[in-house]
């Protein structure tokens, strides 16, 4: 058997040269695109010459965010309007709360509940007598409303003689209401006084020397302001009528329909 030698391998220089040229062009293009090698007539290299934003220049997204935050702040006009609304003196509940800031003014039910919750039976009884003094003995019998001028206090007494409610009021600074027994003859949910003041739950039972009606009603307002504070209750303040806190005035309105007996004691 004969042996054959393989033909020697010869490098193909032509193809190697083409490959080298191709790699060189590719490398140059990459360098030009990154800006390392300037490319005439620019293309991608021009983009690298554009100015870059500095750290002191806010981006569009950050400007939009700060704008929304500024817009979210309330304006001075809206703050003023909300402040004015909260200080409206015509709001009876708000005015009562503001005027009683020195100490709570409770309904009789609240006072009695507080007394029952205190310890020391003797002390509780004394407090009960101070807060809810008994009906004047010279105030008659039966179902009636009693006004004691010296104590500046009103009692609502049921047909069985039990006290349904008692509270401090403000009566007249003058002697234009004589002690005696009267009867409710007129009622108005809203009324205007002879001095232009406005009031609610007016229950009339007599007339004064001038012919003006006298009765029970809420604390009057004039020119948008309450004419006395809750703290003034228990002292004479009116020109003849009996001024009551709003809740008490509504209670009297419910208690005293036409014909109800009213007793005034000195």
Rosetta constraint file for C-alpha pairs under 8 A:
AtomPair CA 12 CA 16 HARMONIC 6.48 0.50
AtomPair CA 13 CA 17 HARMONIC 6.01 0.50
AtomPair CA 14 CA 18 HARMONIC 6.38 0.50
AtomPair CA 15 CA 19 HARMONIC 6.20 0.50
AtomPair CA 16 CA 20 HARMONIC 6.21 0.50
AtomPair CA 17 CA 21 HARMONIC 6.19 0.50
AtomPair CA 18 CA 22 HARMONIC 6.16 0.50
AtomPair CA 19 CA 23 HARMONIC 6.22 0.50
AtomPair CA 20 CA 24 HARMONIC 6.15 0.50
AtomPair CA 21 CA 25 HARMONIC 6.31 0.50
AtomPair CA 22 CA 26 HARMONIC 6.23 0.50
AtomPair CA 23 CA 27 HARMONIC 6.13 0.50
AtomPair CA 24 CA 28 HARMONIC 6.19 0.50
AtomPair CA 25 CA 29 HARMONIC 6.16 0.50
AtomPair CA 26 CA 30 HARMONIC 6.34 0.50
AtomPair CA 27 CA 31 HARMONIC 6.31 0.50
AtomPair CA 28 CA 32 HARMONIC 6.09 0.50
AtomPair CA 28 CA 37 HARMONIC 7.59 0.50
AtomPair CA 29 CA 33 HARMONIC 6.13 0.50
AtomPair CA 30 CA 34 HARMONIC 6.45 0.50
AtomPair CA 31 CA 35 HARMONIC 6.36 0.50
AtomPair CA 31 CA 36 HARMONIC 5.26 0.50
AtomPair CA 31 CA 37 HARMONIC 5.49 0.50
AtomPair CA 32 CA 36 HARMONIC 5.84 0.50
AtomPair CA 32 CA 37 HARMONIC 4.57 0.50
AtomPair CA 32 CA 38 HARMONIC 5.90 0.50
AtomPair CA 32 CA 39 HARMONIC 5.84 0.50
AtomPair CA 32 CA 44 HARMONIC 7.84 0.50
AtomPair CA 32 CA 45 HARMONIC 6.28 0.50
AtomPair CA 33 CA 37 HARMONIC 7.89 0.50
AtomPair CA 33 CA 44 HARMONIC 5.47 0.50
AtomPair CA 33 CA 45 HARMONIC 5.34 0.50
AtomPair CA 34 CA 45 HARMONIC 6.75 0.50
AtomPair CA 34 CA 48 HARMONIC 7.45 0.50
AtomPair CA 35 CA 45 HARMONIC 5.38 0.50
AtomPair CA 35 CA 48 HARMONIC 6.37 0.50
AtomPair CA 38 CA 42 HARMONIC 7.83 0.50
AtomPair CA 38 CA 45 HARMONIC 6.91 0.50
AtomPair CA 39 CA 43 HARMONIC 7.70 0.50
AtomPair CA 39 CA 45 HARMONIC 6.41 0.50
AtomPair CA 42 CA 46 HARMONIC 5.14 0.50
AtomPair CA 43 CA 47 HARMONIC 7.65 0.50
AtomPair CA 44 CA 48 HARMONIC 7.35 0.50
AtomPair CA 45 CA 49 HARMONIC 7.13 0.50
AtomPair CA 46 CA 50 HARMONIC 7.10 0.50
AtomPair CA 53 CA 57 HARMONIC 6.36 0.50
AtomPair CA 58 CA 62 HARMONIC 6.14 0.50
AtomPair CA 58 CA 63 HARMONIC 6.39 0.50
AtomPair CA 59 CA 63 HARMONIC 6.32 0.50
AtomPair CA 60 CA 64 HARMONIC 6.28 0.50
AtomPair CA 61 CA 65 HARMONIC 6.33 0.50
AtomPair CA 62 CA 66 HARMONIC 6.27 0.50
AtomPair CA 63 CA 67 HARMONIC 6.11 0.50
AtomPair CA 64 CA 68 HARMONIC 6.39 0.50
AtomPair CA 65 CA 69 HARMONIC 6.42 0.50
AtomPair CA 66 CA 70 HARMONIC 6.25 0.50
AtomPair CA 67 CA 71 HARMONIC 6.19 0.50
AtomPair CA 68 CA 72 HARMONIC 6.16 0.50
AtomPair CA 69 CA 73 HARMONIC 6.89 0.50
AtomPair CA 74 CA 78 HARMONIC 6.46 0.50
AtomPair CA 74 CA 79 HARMONIC 6.74 0.50
AtomPair CA 75 CA 79 HARMONIC 6.41 0.50
AtomPair CA 76 CA 80 HARMONIC 6.13 0.50
AtomPair CA 77 CA 81 HARMONIC 6.28 0.50
AtomPair CA 78 CA 82 HARMONIC 6.24 0.50
AtomPair CA 79 CA 83 HARMONIC 6.16 0.50
AtomPair CA 80 CA 84 HARMONIC 6.12 0.50
AtomPair CA 81 CA 85 HARMONIC 6.18 0.50
AtomPair CA 82 CA 86 HARMONIC 6.35 0.50
AtomPair CA 83 CA 87 HARMONIC 6.49 0.50
AtomPair CA 84 CA 88 HARMONIC 6.43 0.50
AtomPair CA 89 CA 94 HARMONIC 7.57 0.50
AtomPair CA 89 CA 95 HARMONIC 6.02 0.50
AtomPair CA 89 CA 224 HARMONIC 6.34 0.50
AtomPair CA 89 CA 225 HARMONIC 6.18 0.50
AtomPair CA 89 CA 226 HARMONIC 7.51 0.50
AtomPair CA 90 CA 95 HARMONIC 7.56 0.50
AtomPair CA 90 CA 224 HARMONIC 6.70 0.50
AtomPair CA 90 CA 225 HARMONIC 7.75 0.50
AtomPair CA 91 CA 95 HARMONIC 6.09 0.50
AtomPair CA 92 CA 96 HARMONIC 5.97 0.50
AtomPair CA 92 CA 246 HARMONIC 7.45 0.50
AtomPair CA 93 CA 97 HARMONIC 6.24 0.50
AtomPair CA 94 CA 98 HARMONIC 6.10 0.50
AtomPair CA 95 CA 99 HARMONIC 6.00 0.50
AtomPair CA 96 CA 100 HARMONIC 6.00 0.50
AtomPair CA 96 CA 230 HARMONIC 7.13 0.50
AtomPair CA 97 CA 101 HARMONIC 6.30 0.50
AtomPair CA 99 CA 229 HARMONIC 6.13 0.50
AtomPair CA 99 CA 230 HARMONIC 6.02 0.50
AtomPair CA 99 CA 231 HARMONIC 7.30 0.50
AtomPair CA 100 CA 104 HARMONIC 5.65 0.50
AtomPair CA 100 CA 105 HARMONIC 6.37 0.50
AtomPair CA 100 CA 230 HARMONIC 6.39 0.50
AtomPair CA 100 CA 231 HARMONIC 6.99 0.50
AtomPair CA 105 CA 230 HARMONIC 7.94 0.50
AtomPair CA 106 CA 110 HARMONIC 5.55 0.50
AtomPair CA 106 CA 111 HARMONIC 6.13 0.50
AtomPair CA 107 CA 111 HARMONIC 6.43 0.50
AtomPair CA 107 CA 167 HARMONIC 7.90 0.50
AtomPair CA 107 CA 247 HARMONIC 7.77 0.50
AtomPair CA 107 CA 248 HARMONIC 7.84 0.50
AtomPair CA 108 CA 112 HARMONIC 6.17 0.50
AtomPair CA 108 CA 165 HARMONIC 6.14 0.50
AtomPair CA 108 CA 166 HARMONIC 6.51 0.50
AtomPair CA 108 CA 167 HARMONIC 7.07 0.50
AtomPair CA 109 CA 113 HARMONIC 6.18 0.50
AtomPair CA 110 CA 114 HARMONIC 6.20 0.50
AtomPair CA 111 CA 115 HARMONIC 6.28 0.50
AtomPair CA 111 CA 131 HARMONIC 7.63 0.50
AtomPair CA 112 CA 116 HARMONIC 6.23 0.50
AtomPair CA 112 CA 128 HARMONIC 7.33 0.50
AtomPair CA 113 CA 117 HARMONIC 6.36 0.50
AtomPair CA 114 CA 118 HARMONIC 6.70 0.50
AtomPair CA 115 CA 124 HARMONIC 5.73 0.50
AtomPair CA 115 CA 127 HARMONIC 7.06 0.50
AtomPair CA 115 CA 128 HARMONIC 6.48 0.50
AtomPair CA 116 CA 124 HARMONIC 7.11 0.50
AtomPair CA 118 CA 124 HARMONIC 6.24 0.50
AtomPair CA 119 CA 123 HARMONIC 7.71 0.50
AtomPair CA 119 CA 124 HARMONIC 6.98 0.50
AtomPair CA 120 CA 124 HARMONIC 6.27 0.50
AtomPair CA 121 CA 125 HARMONIC 6.20 0.50
AtomPair CA 122 CA 126 HARMONIC 6.43 0.50
AtomPair CA 123 CA 127 HARMONIC 6.26 0.50
AtomPair CA 124 CA 128 HARMONIC 6.06 0.50
AtomPair CA 125 CA 129 HARMONIC 6.26 0.50
AtomPair CA 126 CA 130 HARMONIC 6.25 0.50
AtomPair CA 127 CA 131 HARMONIC 6.03 0.50
AtomPair CA 128 CA 132 HARMONIC 5.61 0.50
AtomPair CA 128 CA 133 HARMONIC 7.52 0.50
AtomPair CA 129 CA 133 HARMONIC 4.86 0.50
AtomPair CA 129 CA 134 HARMONIC 7.31 0.50
AtomPair CA 132 CA 166 HARMONIC 6.62 0.50
AtomPair CA 132 CA 167 HARMONIC 7.83 0.50
AtomPair CA 135 CA 139 HARMONIC 7.31 0.50
AtomPair CA 135 CA 146 HARMONIC 7.78 0.50
AtomPair CA 135 CA 155 HARMONIC 6.80 0.50
AtomPair CA 135 CA 163 HARMONIC 7.72 0.50
AtomPair CA 136 CA 148 HARMONIC 7.65 0.50
AtomPair CA 136 CA 265 HARMONIC 7.96 0.50
AtomPair CA 138 CA 265 HARMONIC 7.53 0.50
AtomPair CA 139 CA 146 HARMONIC 6.73 0.50
AtomPair CA 139 CA 263 HARMONIC 6.10 0.50
AtomPair CA 139 CA 264 HARMONIC 7.49 0.50
AtomPair CA 139 CA 265 HARMONIC 6.76 0.50
AtomPair CA 140 CA 263 HARMONIC 7.60 0.50
AtomPair CA 141 CA 161 HARMONIC 6.94 0.50
AtomPair CA 142 CA 157 HARMONIC 7.42 0.50
AtomPair CA 142 CA 158 HARMONIC 6.77 0.50
AtomPair CA 142 CA 159 HARMONIC 4.73 0.50
AtomPair CA 142 CA 160 HARMONIC 6.64 0.50
AtomPair CA 142 CA 161 HARMONIC 6.07 0.50
AtomPair CA 143 CA 156 HARMONIC 7.93 0.50
AtomPair CA 143 CA 157 HARMONIC 5.43 0.50
AtomPair CA 143 CA 158 HARMONIC 4.57 0.50
AtomPair CA 143 CA 159 HARMONIC 4.07 0.50
AtomPair CA 143 CA 160 HARMONIC 7.31 0.50
AtomPair CA 143 CA 161 HARMONIC 6.94 0.50
AtomPair CA 143 CA 260 HARMONIC 7.86 0.50
AtomPair CA 143 CA 261 HARMONIC 7.15 0.50
AtomPair CA 144 CA 156 HARMONIC 6.31 0.50
AtomPair CA 144 CA 157 HARMONIC 5.37 0.50
AtomPair CA 144 CA 158 HARMONIC 6.82 0.50
AtomPair CA 144 CA 159 HARMONIC 7.74 0.50
AtomPair CA 144 CA 260 HARMONIC 6.49 0.50
AtomPair CA 144 CA 261 HARMONIC 4.84 0.50
AtomPair CA 144 CA 262 HARMONIC 5.60 0.50
AtomPair CA 144 CA 263 HARMONIC 7.04 0.50
AtomPair CA 145 CA 154 HARMONIC 7.04 0.50
AtomPair CA 145 CA 155 HARMONIC 5.77 0.50
AtomPair CA 145 CA 156 HARMONIC 4.76 0.50
AtomPair CA 145 CA 157 HARMONIC 6.16 0.50
AtomPair CA 145 CA 256 HARMONIC 7.71 0.50
AtomPair CA 145 CA 260 HARMONIC 7.73 0.50
AtomPair CA 145 CA 261 HARMONIC 6.38 0.50
AtomPair CA 145 CA 262 HARMONIC 4.74 0.50
AtomPair CA 145 CA 263 HARMONIC 6.20 0.50
AtomPair CA 146 CA 154 HARMONIC 5.47 0.50
AtomPair CA 146 CA 155 HARMONIC 5.10 0.50
AtomPair CA 146 CA 156 HARMONIC 6.57 0.50
AtomPair CA 146 CA 157 HARMONIC 7.66 0.50
AtomPair CA 146 CA 262 HARMONIC 5.86 0.50
AtomPair CA 146 CA 263 HARMONIC 4.77 0.50
AtomPair CA 146 CA 264 HARMONIC 5.92 0.50
AtomPair CA 146 CA 265 HARMONIC 7.59 0.50
AtomPair CA 147 CA 152 HARMONIC 7.19 0.50
AtomPair CA 147 CA 153 HARMONIC 5.90 0.50
AtomPair CA 147 CA 154 HARMONIC 4.58 0.50
AtomPair CA 147 CA 155 HARMONIC 6.71 0.50
AtomPair CA 147 CA 262 HARMONIC 7.71 0.50
AtomPair CA 147 CA 263 HARMONIC 6.27 0.50
AtomPair CA 147 CA 264 HARMONIC 4.86 0.50
AtomPair CA 147 CA 265 HARMONIC 6.28 0.50
AtomPair CA 148 CA 152 HARMONIC 5.65 0.50
AtomPair CA 148 CA 153 HARMONIC 5.51 0.50
AtomPair CA 148 CA 154 HARMONIC 6.47 0.50
AtomPair CA 148 CA 264 HARMONIC 6.05 0.50
AtomPair CA 148 CA 265 HARMONIC 4.95 0.50
AtomPair CA 148 CA 266 HARMONIC 5.94 0.50
AtomPair CA 149 CA 153 HARMONIC 7.12 0.50
AtomPair CA 149 CA 171 HARMONIC 7.03 0.50
AtomPair CA 149 CA 264 HARMONIC 7.31 0.50
AtomPair CA 149 CA 265 HARMONIC 6.25 0.50
AtomPair CA 149 CA 266 HARMONIC 5.14 0.50
AtomPair CA 150 CA 266 HARMONIC 5.93 0.50
AtomPair CA 151 CA 234 HARMONIC 7.12 0.50
AtomPair CA 152 CA 168 HARMONIC 5.91 0.50
AtomPair CA 152 CA 169 HARMONIC 5.46 0.50
AtomPair CA 152 CA 170 HARMONIC 6.08 0.50
AtomPair CA 152 CA 171 HARMONIC 6.49 0.50
AtomPair CA 152 CA 233 HARMONIC 7.97 0.50
AtomPair CA 152 CA 234 HARMONIC 5.08 0.50
AtomPair CA 152 CA 235 HARMONIC 6.33 0.50
AtomPair CA 152 CA 236 HARMONIC 7.22 0.50
AtomPair CA 153 CA 166 HARMONIC 7.11 0.50
AtomPair CA 153 CA 167 HARMONIC 5.71 0.50
AtomPair CA 153 CA 168 HARMONIC 4.40 0.50
AtomPair CA 153 CA 169 HARMONIC 5.46 0.50
AtomPair CA 153 CA 234 HARMONIC 6.84 0.50
AtomPair CA 154 CA 166 HARMONIC 5.52 0.50
AtomPair CA 154 CA 167 HARMONIC 5.68 0.50
AtomPair CA 154 CA 168 HARMONIC 6.42 0.50
AtomPair CA 154 CA 169 HARMONIC 6.84 0.50
AtomPair CA 155 CA 163 HARMONIC 6.67 0.50
AtomPair CA 155 CA 164 HARMONIC 7.56 0.50
AtomPair CA 155 CA 165 HARMONIC 5.83 0.50
AtomPair CA 155 CA 166 HARMONIC 4.38 0.50
AtomPair CA 155 CA 167 HARMONIC 6.93 0.50
AtomPair CA 156 CA 163 HARMONIC 5.85 0.50
AtomPair CA 156 CA 164 HARMONIC 5.45 0.50
AtomPair CA 156 CA 165 HARMONIC 5.20 0.50
AtomPair CA 156 CA 166 HARMONIC 6.32 0.50
AtomPair CA 156 CA 252 HARMONIC 7.81 0.50
AtomPair CA 156 CA 255 HARMONIC 7.55 0.50
AtomPair CA 157 CA 161 HARMONIC 5.76 0.50
AtomPair CA 157 CA 162 HARMONIC 5.67 0.50
AtomPair CA 157 CA 163 HARMONIC 4.54 0.50
AtomPair CA 157 CA 164 HARMONIC 5.71 0.50
AtomPair CA 157 CA 165 HARMONIC 7.42 0.50
AtomPair CA 158 CA 162 HARMONIC 5.41 0.50
AtomPair CA 158 CA 163 HARMONIC 6.27 0.50
AtomPair CA 158 CA 164 HARMONIC 6.39 0.50
AtomPair CA 167 CA 248 HARMONIC 7.61 0.50
AtomPair CA 168 CA 233 HARMONIC 5.75 0.50
AtomPair CA 168 CA 234 HARMONIC 4.98 0.50
AtomPair CA 168 CA 244 HARMONIC 7.62 0.50
AtomPair CA 169 CA 233 HARMONIC 4.98 0.50
AtomPair CA 169 CA 234 HARMONIC 5.20 0.50
AtomPair CA 169 CA 235 HARMONIC 7.28 0.50
AtomPair CA 169 CA 242 HARMONIC 6.45 0.50
AtomPair CA 169 CA 243 HARMONIC 5.65 0.50
AtomPair CA 169 CA 244 HARMONIC 5.22 0.50
AtomPair CA 169 CA 245 HARMONIC 7.59 0.50
AtomPair CA 170 CA 232 HARMONIC 7.36 0.50
AtomPair CA 170 CA 233 HARMONIC 5.20 0.50
AtomPair CA 170 CA 234 HARMONIC 5.58 0.50
AtomPair CA 170 CA 235 HARMONIC 5.31 0.50
AtomPair CA 170 CA 236 HARMONIC 4.75 0.50
AtomPair CA 170 CA 237 HARMONIC 5.49 0.50
AtomPair CA 170 CA 238 HARMONIC 6.62 0.50
AtomPair CA 170 CA 242 HARMONIC 5.62 0.50
AtomPair CA 170 CA 243 HARMONIC 5.03 0.50
AtomPair CA 170 CA 244 HARMONIC 6.87 0.50
AtomPair CA 171 CA 235 HARMONIC 7.18 0.50
AtomPair CA 171 CA 236 HARMONIC 4.68 0.50
AtomPair CA 171 CA 237 HARMONIC 6.00 0.50
AtomPair CA 171 CA 238 HARMONIC 5.54 0.50
AtomPair CA 171 CA 239 HARMONIC 7.70 0.50
AtomPair CA 171 CA 240 HARMONIC 6.45 0.50
AtomPair CA 171 CA 241 HARMONIC 5.93 0.50
AtomPair CA 171 CA 242 HARMONIC 4.51 0.50
AtomPair CA 171 CA 243 HARMONIC 6.35 0.50
AtomPair CA 172 CA 176 HARMONIC 7.41 0.50
AtomPair CA 172 CA 177 HARMONIC 7.71 0.50
AtomPair CA 172 CA 236 HARMONIC 5.25 0.50
AtomPair CA 172 CA 237 HARMONIC 5.83 0.50
AtomPair CA 172 CA 238 HARMONIC 4.42 0.50
AtomPair CA 172 CA 239 HARMONIC 4.90 0.50
AtomPair CA 172 CA 240 HARMONIC 4.39 0.50
AtomPair CA 172 CA 241 HARMONIC 6.22 0.50
AtomPair CA 172 CA 242 HARMONIC 7.04 0.50
AtomPair CA 173 CA 236 HARMONIC 5.10 0.50
AtomPair CA 173 CA 237 HARMONIC 5.70 0.50
AtomPair CA 173 CA 238 HARMONIC 5.91 0.50
AtomPair CA 173 CA 239 HARMONIC 6.08 0.50
AtomPair CA 173 CA 240 HARMONIC 7.35 0.50
AtomPair CA 174 CA 239 HARMONIC 6.62 0.50
AtomPair CA 174 CA 240 HARMONIC 7.11 0.50
AtomPair CA 176 CA 208 HARMONIC 5.81 0.50
AtomPair CA 176 CA 209 HARMONIC 6.62 0.50
AtomPair CA 176 CA 240 HARMONIC 6.20 0.50
AtomPair CA 177 CA 208 HARMONIC 6.55 0.50
AtomPair CA 177 CA 240 HARMONIC 6.61 0.50
AtomPair CA 178 CA 264 HARMONIC 7.37 0.50
AtomPair CA 179 CA 263 HARMONIC 7.48 0.50
AtomPair CA 179 CA 264 HARMONIC 4.70 0.50
AtomPair CA 179 CA 265 HARMONIC 4.90 0.50
AtomPair CA 179 CA 266 HARMONIC 5.88 0.50
AtomPair CA 180 CA 263 HARMONIC 5.86 0.50
AtomPair CA 180 CA 264 HARMONIC 5.26 0.50
AtomPair CA 180 CA 265 HARMONIC 6.67 0.50
AtomPair CA 181 CA 261 HARMONIC 7.03 0.50
AtomPair CA 181 CA 262 HARMONIC 5.80 0.50
AtomPair CA 181 CA 263 HARMONIC 4.50 0.50
AtomPair CA 181 CA 264 HARMONIC 6.35 0.50
AtomPair CA 182 CA 205 HARMONIC 5.99 0.50
AtomPair CA 182 CA 206 HARMONIC 6.75 0.50
AtomPair CA 182 CA 261 HARMONIC 5.88 0.50
AtomPair CA 182 CA 262 HARMONIC 4.97 0.50
AtomPair CA 182 CA 263 HARMONIC 6.18 0.50
AtomPair CA 182 CA 264 HARMONIC 7.96 0.50
AtomPair CA 183 CA 205 HARMONIC 5.22 0.50
AtomPair CA 183 CA 206 HARMONIC 7.53 0.50
AtomPair CA 183 CA 258 HARMONIC 7.67 0.50
AtomPair CA 183 CA 259 HARMONIC 5.39 0.50
AtomPair CA 183 CA 260 HARMONIC 5.51 0.50
AtomPair CA 183 CA 261 HARMONIC 4.68 0.50
AtomPair CA 183 CA 262 HARMONIC 5.61 0.50
AtomPair CA 184 CA 203 HARMONIC 6.76 0.50
AtomPair CA 184 CA 204 HARMONIC 5.63 0.50
AtomPair CA 184 CA 205 HARMONIC 4.15 0.50
AtomPair CA 184 CA 206 HARMONIC 7.64 0.50
AtomPair CA 184 CA 256 HARMONIC 7.27 0.50
AtomPair CA 184 CA 257 HARMONIC 7.07 0.50
AtomPair CA 184 CA 258 HARMONIC 5.08 0.50
AtomPair CA 184 CA 259 HARMONIC 4.97 0.50
AtomPair CA 184 CA 260 HARMONIC 5.32 0.50
AtomPair CA 184 CA 261 HARMONIC 6.66 0.50
AtomPair CA 184 CA 262 HARMONIC 7.12 0.50
AtomPair CA 185 CA 204 HARMONIC 6.10 0.50
AtomPair CA 185 CA 205 HARMONIC 5.61 0.50
AtomPair CA 185 CA 206 HARMONIC 7.79 0.50
AtomPair CA 185 CA 258 HARMONIC 5.57 0.50
AtomPair CA 185 CA 259 HARMONIC 6.32 0.50
AtomPair CA 186 CA 203 HARMONIC 6.30 0.50
AtomPair CA 186 CA 204 HARMONIC 5.20 0.50
AtomPair CA 186 CA 205 HARMONIC 7.06 0.50
AtomPair CA 186 CA 258 HARMONIC 6.57 0.50
AtomPair CA 187 CA 201 HARMONIC 7.35 0.50
AtomPair CA 187 CA 202 HARMONIC 5.59 0.50
AtomPair CA 187 CA 203 HARMONIC 4.67 0.50
AtomPair CA 187 CA 204 HARMONIC 6.01 0.50
AtomPair CA 187 CA 257 HARMONIC 7.93 0.50
AtomPair CA 187 CA 258 HARMONIC 7.50 0.50
AtomPair CA 188 CA 200 HARMONIC 7.38 0.50
AtomPair CA 188 CA 201 HARMONIC 5.92 0.50
AtomPair CA 188 CA 202 HARMONIC 5.10 0.50
AtomPair CA 188 CA 203 HARMONIC 6.74 0.50
AtomPair CA 189 CA 200 HARMONIC 5.21 0.50
AtomPair CA 189 CA 201 HARMONIC 4.31 0.50
AtomPair CA 189 CA 202 HARMONIC 6.05 0.50
AtomPair CA 190 CA 198 HARMONIC 7.39 0.50
AtomPair CA 190 CA 199 HARMONIC 5.92 0.50
AtomPair CA 190 CA 200 HARMONIC 4.50 0.50
AtomPair CA 190 CA 201 HARMONIC 6.20 0.50
AtomPair CA 190 CA 202 HARMONIC 6.94 0.50
AtomPair CA 191 CA 198 HARMONIC 5.81 0.50
AtomPair CA 191 CA 199 HARMONIC 5.44 0.50
AtomPair CA 191 CA 200 HARMONIC 6.19 0.50
AtomPair CA 191 CA 201 HARMONIC 7.96 0.50
AtomPair CA 191 CA 202 HARMONIC 6.82 0.50
AtomPair CA 192 CA 196 HARMONIC 5.91 0.50
AtomPair CA 192 CA 197 HARMONIC 5.60 0.50
AtomPair CA 192 CA 198 HARMONIC 4.55 0.50
AtomPair CA 192 CA 199 HARMONIC 6.41 0.50
AtomPair CA 193 CA 197 HARMONIC 5.08 0.50
AtomPair CA 193 CA 198 HARMONIC 6.16 0.50
AtomPair CA 193 CA 199 HARMONIC 7.66 0.50
AtomPair CA 196 CA 222 HARMONIC 6.94 0.50
AtomPair CA 197 CA 220 HARMONIC 6.02 0.50
AtomPair CA 197 CA 221 HARMONIC 5.47 0.50
AtomPair CA 197 CA 222 HARMONIC 4.59 0.50
AtomPair CA 197 CA 223 HARMONIC 7.72 0.50
AtomPair CA 198 CA 220 HARMONIC 5.43 0.50
AtomPair CA 198 CA 221 HARMONIC 5.31 0.50
AtomPair CA 198 CA 222 HARMONIC 6.48 0.50
AtomPair CA 199 CA 217 HARMONIC 6.57 0.50
AtomPair CA 199 CA 218 HARMONIC 5.71 0.50
AtomPair CA 199 CA 219 HARMONIC 6.50 0.50
AtomPair CA 199 CA 220 HARMONIC 4.68 0.50
AtomPair CA 199 CA 221 HARMONIC 6.53 0.50
AtomPair CA 200 CA 217 HARMONIC 5.91 0.50
AtomPair CA 200 CA 218 HARMONIC 5.40 0.50
AtomPair CA 200 CA 220 HARMONIC 7.81 0.50
AtomPair CA 200 CA 249 HARMONIC 7.71 0.50
AtomPair CA 201 CA 216 HARMONIC 7.62 0.50
AtomPair CA 201 CA 217 HARMONIC 5.24 0.50
AtomPair CA 201 CA 218 HARMONIC 6.39 0.50
AtomPair CA 201 CA 249 HARMONIC 5.98 0.50
AtomPair CA 201 CA 250 HARMONIC 6.20 0.50
AtomPair CA 201 CA 253 HARMONIC 5.88 0.50
AtomPair CA 202 CA 215 HARMONIC 6.57 0.50
AtomPair CA 202 CA 216 HARMONIC 5.61 0.50
AtomPair CA 202 CA 217 HARMONIC 4.37 0.50
AtomPair CA 202 CA 218 HARMONIC 7.34 0.50
AtomPair CA 202 CA 249 HARMONIC 7.97 0.50
AtomPair CA 202 CA 253 HARMONIC 7.53 0.50
AtomPair CA 203 CA 215 HARMONIC 5.26 0.50
AtomPair CA 203 CA 216 HARMONIC 5.09 0.50
AtomPair CA 203 CA 217 HARMONIC 6.40 0.50
AtomPair CA 203 CA 252 HARMONIC 7.83 0.50
AtomPair CA 203 CA 253 HARMONIC 6.61 0.50
AtomPair CA 203 CA 256 HARMONIC 7.48 0.50
AtomPair CA 204 CA 213 HARMONIC 6.31 0.50
AtomPair CA 204 CA 214 HARMONIC 5.60 0.50
AtomPair CA 204 CA 215 HARMONIC 4.00 0.50
AtomPair CA 204 CA 216 HARMONIC 6.50 0.50
AtomPair CA 205 CA 213 HARMONIC 7.60 0.50
AtomPair CA 205 CA 214 HARMONIC 6.35 0.50
AtomPair CA 205 CA 215 HARMONIC 5.47 0.50
AtomPair CA 205 CA 262 HARMONIC 7.14 0.50
AtomPair CA 206 CA 213 HARMONIC 5.94 0.50
AtomPair CA 206 CA 214 HARMONIC 5.33 0.50
AtomPair CA 206 CA 215 HARMONIC 6.82 0.50
AtomPair CA 207 CA 211 HARMONIC 5.38 0.50
AtomPair CA 207 CA 212 HARMONIC 5.38 0.50
AtomPair CA 207 CA 213 HARMONIC 4.27 0.50
AtomPair CA 207 CA 214 HARMONIC 5.19 0.50
AtomPair CA 208 CA 212 HARMONIC 5.54 0.50
AtomPair CA 208 CA 213 HARMONIC 6.35 0.50
AtomPair CA 208 CA 214 HARMONIC 6.43 0.50
AtomPair CA 208 CA 240 HARMONIC 7.21 0.50
AtomPair CA 214 CA 240 HARMONIC 5.99 0.50
AtomPair CA 214 CA 241 HARMONIC 4.83 0.50
AtomPair CA 214 CA 242 HARMONIC 7.68 0.50
AtomPair CA 215 CA 241 HARMONIC 5.08 0.50
AtomPair CA 215 CA 242 HARMONIC 5.99 0.50
AtomPair CA 216 CA 241 HARMONIC 6.10 0.50
AtomPair CA 216 CA 242 HARMONIC 4.75 0.50
AtomPair CA 216 CA 243 HARMONIC 6.07 0.50
AtomPair CA 216 CA 244 HARMONIC 7.05 0.50
AtomPair CA 216 CA 249 HARMONIC 7.12 0.50
AtomPair CA 216 CA 252 HARMONIC 7.71 0.50
AtomPair CA 217 CA 241 HARMONIC 7.50 0.50
AtomPair CA 217 CA 242 HARMONIC 6.45 0.50
AtomPair CA 217 CA 243 HARMONIC 5.38 0.50
AtomPair CA 217 CA 244 HARMONIC 5.92 0.50
AtomPair CA 217 CA 249 HARMONIC 5.62 0.50
AtomPair CA 218 CA 243 HARMONIC 5.47 0.50
AtomPair CA 218 CA 244 HARMONIC 4.75 0.50
AtomPair CA 218 CA 245 HARMONIC 5.65 0.50
AtomPair CA 218 CA 246 HARMONIC 5.30 0.50
AtomPair CA 218 CA 248 HARMONIC 7.87 0.50
AtomPair CA 218 CA 249 HARMONIC 5.26 0.50
AtomPair CA 219 CA 226 HARMONIC 6.94 0.50
AtomPair CA 219 CA 227 HARMONIC 7.11 0.50
AtomPair CA 219 CA 228 HARMONIC 7.11 0.50
AtomPair CA 219 CA 243 HARMONIC 5.32 0.50
AtomPair CA 219 CA 244 HARMONIC 5.71 0.50
AtomPair CA 219 CA 245 HARMONIC 6.07 0.50
AtomPair CA 219 CA 246 HARMONIC 7.00 0.50
AtomPair CA 220 CA 226 HARMONIC 5.98 0.50
AtomPair CA 220 CA 227 HARMONIC 5.87 0.50
AtomPair CA 220 CA 228 HARMONIC 7.87 0.50
AtomPair CA 220 CA 243 HARMONIC 7.73 0.50
AtomPair CA 221 CA 225 HARMONIC 5.27 0.50
AtomPair CA 221 CA 226 HARMONIC 4.33 0.50
AtomPair CA 221 CA 227 HARMONIC 5.63 0.50
AtomPair CA 222 CA 226 HARMONIC 6.38 0.50
AtomPair CA 222 CA 227 HARMONIC 6.52 0.50
AtomPair CA 228 CA 232 HARMONIC 6.42 0.50
AtomPair CA 228 CA 237 HARMONIC 7.65 0.50
AtomPair CA 229 CA 233 HARMONIC 7.38 0.50
AtomPair CA 230 CA 245 HARMONIC 7.07 0.50
AtomPair CA 232 CA 237 HARMONIC 7.74 0.50
AtomPair CA 233 CA 244 HARMONIC 7.69 0.50
AtomPair CA 238 CA 242 HARMONIC 7.07 0.50
AtomPair CA 238 CA 243 HARMONIC 7.17 0.50
AtomPair CA 244 CA 248 HARMONIC 5.93 0.50
AtomPair CA 244 CA 249 HARMONIC 5.44 0.50
AtomPair CA 245 CA 249 HARMONIC 6.05 0.50
AtomPair CA 246 CA 250 HARMONIC 6.31 0.50
AtomPair CA 247 CA 251 HARMONIC 6.26 0.50
AtomPair CA 248 CA 252 HARMONIC 6.16 0.50
AtomPair CA 249 CA 253 HARMONIC 6.20 0.50
AtomPair CA 250 CA 254 HARMONIC 6.36 0.50
AtomPair CA 251 CA 255 HARMONIC 6.11 0.50
AtomPair CA 252 CA 256 HARMONIC 5.81 0.50
AtomPair CA 253 CA 257 HARMONIC 7.05 0.50
AtomPair CA 256 CA 260 HARMONIC 5.35 0.50
